[in-house]
Amino acid sequence: MRDAFVKTAVLLLFVLGCSLVTPLTGWAGPAVSSLTEDVYYKTAGTPQGPPAEETGSTYPLWQPLNNRIVIWLVTQQHTYFGGFVLALPLFAFLLEFLGLSRRDPQAAQRYDGLGRDILRVGVLSLSVTALLGGVMLGAFLTFYPVFMSYMGSTFKQMMPLYAAVFLGESFLLVLYYYSWDRLAQGIGKWVHLSIGVVANAMGVLLLLLANSWASFMMAPAGVNAEGQFLGNVWHLLHSPLWNPLNAHRFLADLMSGGAVVVAYAAYRFLKTRVPEERAYYDWVGYVFIVVVVCALLPMPFAGYWLMRSVFEFRQEMGMTMMGGLLSWLFVVQATTIGALFLGINYYIWQSLGRLRDGERYHPYFKIILGGLMVSFLVWFTPHTIAMTPSEMKAMGAAQHPVIGQFGVMSAKNGAVNIMICLTALSYLLYRRANRVITVPWAAAGNILIAVLFIAGMANIVWVAVYGFFIPAHVRVGLSIPQGATTATVLLGGLSINHFLLKGSRLRGPIQWGRISVRGMVALFGVAATFSWVMGLMGYIRSAGRLGWHVNELMADLSPWAFTPPIIFAAKMVTINMLLFWVSVFFMFWLATRDKRLAVVEKDDQAESVSFVQTFSREESA
């Protein structure tokens, strides 16, 4: 672990040096005193940076390498590991806080130990993230020197801050991990939690700064029509897509980090034959799939916010992404998201195997599965379908008179909101499968939950159908009542169920490790799909700029500026996903080969046995 820390420190110093050197290659011309107008905020300012020049033939050719593919691979891997490093310390902090809030010392130790294990992996992956960051910076400087010179000079006031925050977060993460045992008692535990708060705050700040580059390239602000920085750092940072991109990528990073832990738990569950270890990794997989689902549920709303902001900024860009050149990628994305919801519900269904008498809810899950399939079909149905000229002539239009209605946003928002409500219902049934409700108002509570779900889903469907008969600019606003209805159903239903289970009688202990192999394979598939969707959405966002490095300011005149076909893009996303997962499991394998970590792993296995015994006693009490 100390060797990893030394390597990380060296790599971070390298990244800091590169970050500070990059702006020096920027604009060195005379200051311009005339005021010009901000392209977005329309405020006046004095140009203080270089214009966005035509790059022409200034793209180095490194045969047989393709500059764009190299950047695509390195950037996506850095994004994957960056999200991994952002998410794991947050998970560790939440687990530590959950353990501290537990009254039972053994349960508290269980959550605290899991948080420490998760943080250990985060610290180990920090070196990989720093290395990929250095490689990515070097690749941009090598393959796109004019673009990097412009971006470095334009953002030169924020580059030292970015490097300082990166170093600060790295130092705090290492401090947070190594002080876990030293600050484990009394007031020291609260001091340790405070270190975790600051470390995670630095990680979020780092994400916000990194997103400023991506949002500026899509929707520039803080510069004039020639691309010259006008002196207002806040305008440069706060481009029109910055806030929705922050929300979207934060949730994506949580899902990506949680998916890695879920996949690792499923892998260890399937690999081991020791009952105690199977029970432990079954529990870990369950804990983190709940975390991942909590990040997934608001993701459609974050995606809607981002795309709405794109349309508000440039309608042409929004049409290119959702109704033009890139629209079929959204069909692929919709298919994978639908598969995620089906996989999650299948895992919950299989999880009933660890609960006594849980099979009595199997008929309800069949009904839920039917609703999910209908919603899934609506969710991924395109507005216009691929057809031959003769088929279009026979149909009389480019849109099918019935199926075409499912392609409008109100129908798709209705479908995804129904899938969210049904997933919440699955989890509600799982929570009560092992309990006998004893509160006197049990019948009234069950009726209230049924009315809430039925009325809520009926309202969502009615609003979706109503959207078929109103203009498109009015239809867009229907997502607000649909989202509000879904939030009401989720919060209301789960809250009522929580109070119904107060004082309930257990039917028997939860038999961790008794889930079927099919359930754990589904869990692994869900985790891999999360990574694939993340890579696909990153490509769609980047490809929305089409032939621009910086939208409408700096053109991409390289031989690789064309938009690749869907098949090629899908292959690249798949290669990136496989490369990431191979790297992750290789990192886990190295961790198990390290003798010092092997000792810790033995302690973890001992804790697993204690955990199973303790949990069984808790459930039987």
C-alpha positions, 0 to 999 in steps of 0.5 A: 500500500505504501508503494502504491502511495509513492507511485501515486505521489510521483504521478500526481506531481507529473500531472501537476507539472504538465497542468502548469506547463500547458497554459504556457504554450498559449497566446502571447499576443498583445492585450486587446483593449476594445470591448467585445460581447460574450457569445452566450451571456451577451455581456461586454468584456476585454479579450484576454486570451487567444482566438480559436484558430483554424487548425488546418493541417496541424494534426500530427500523423502517427501511422498506423495510429488513428488520433481520434481512436487513441484519444477515445480509448484513453479518455474513456478509460480515464473517465471510467476510473475517475468515476470509480475513484469519486464514487468509492470514497463516498460509499466508504463514508456512507458506510462508516456513517451508517456503522456509527449510527448503529446501536449494535456494536457488531452491526456497526463493525460490519458496516465499518469494515466494509467501508474500509475495504471499499476505501482500500480499493479506491486508494489502490485505483488512484494510481491508475487514475493518475497514470491515465490522466498523465497519458491522456494529457500527453496524448492530447498534446501530441495528437491535437496540439493546437486545440490543447494550446487554445484550451490551456490558454483559455482555462489557464486561470483554472488549471492550477486550481484543478491540479491543487484540488487533485493533489488535495483530494489524493492526499486526503484520501490516503489520510482518510484510509491510513487514519481509519484504525487510529481514529476509530474510537470516541471523538476520533471517529468524528474527526475521521468522518470530517476528513471523509467529508472534506475528501469527498467534497474535494472529489466533487469539486474536481468533477465540477472543474473537469466538467467545465471543459466538456460543457465548454466544448459543447456550449461555449460561454465566457468568450467572444465570437472569435473564441477569446476569453473575456476575463469572467471566470464564472461565465467560462465555468458556468456554461449553459450545459454545466449544471445538467452535465454535473448532475448527469455525470455525478449519478453516472459515476455513482453507478459506475463505482457501485457497478464495479463493487457489485460485479466483484461481489458477484465474481467472488460469490460465484468463485468460492465454495465456502458458505460463509464467504458466499453469504458475505459477498451475497450481502455485499452485492445486495448492499451495493445494488441498492446504492446503484439503483438509488443512483439509477432512479433519478438518472432519466430525469437528469438525462432529460434536464441535460437534453432539454438544456441542449435544445434550449442552447442550440435546437440544431444540436438537440435535433441531431442527437435525438432526431437526426444523425445520432437518434438511433444511438438513443434507441440502443441506449433505451434498449440497454436501460430497459434491460437494466430495469429487467435485470434489477427486477429479476435479481430482486425476484431471485433474492426471494430465495434467501427469505423464508416463504418468499415464494408466495410473492412470485405471482406478483412478480410475474405481473410486474414483469408483464408491466415492465415488458410493455413499458420496455416496448414503448420505451425503445420504440423509435418515432420513425422506423427503418423501412424501404421506399415501398413500405413507406409508400404503402404506409402513406407516411414516414411514421406508423399511425400507431407505433409512431405515437410511442416515439414522442417524449411524453410516451417515453417519459411515461414508460420509464416512469412506470418502470421506476414505479414497478421497480419500487414495488418489487423492492417493497415486496422484497422488504415485506417477504420475510415479515408478518405485519402486526400493526393494527392498521395493516389492512388500511395501510395495504389499501393505501399503498395499492391505491397510491401505486394504481392511481399514480401509474394511471396518472402517468399513463393518462398524461402520456396519452394526453401528450399525443394530442398537443403540440410538441412545445407543450408536450415537453412540459409534461415530464414535470407532472409525470416525474412529480407523480413518480416521486410521490409514489416512490416516497409515499409507498416506501414510507408507508411500507416502512411504518407498516413494518415497525414491530413486525414479526420475522418469519425466519433469519435471512439466509445470505448466500442462498440466492440462485446462481442465476440471480448473481449472474444477472447481477454481474450482467447488470453491472457490465451493462451500467458501464456500457451505457455510461460509455455510450452516453459519453460518446453521444454527448461528445459526438453532438458537436459533430465537426467542431472541437469547440462548438461553432468556434474551433472546427475539427479539420482532421481526417478523423472528424467524421461521425462514425457509423452506429456499428463502429461506435458500438464496437468502440464502446464495447472495447472500452467496457471490456478494457475497463473490466479487464483492468479492474479485475487485474487490479483486484487480482494484484491486490489478492497477490499482495501478501500484505493485502492477503493478511487483511483478506484473511481477517475479512473472511474471519469477519464474514463468519462473524457477520453471518452468525451475528446477522442470524442472531439478529434476525432470530431475535 
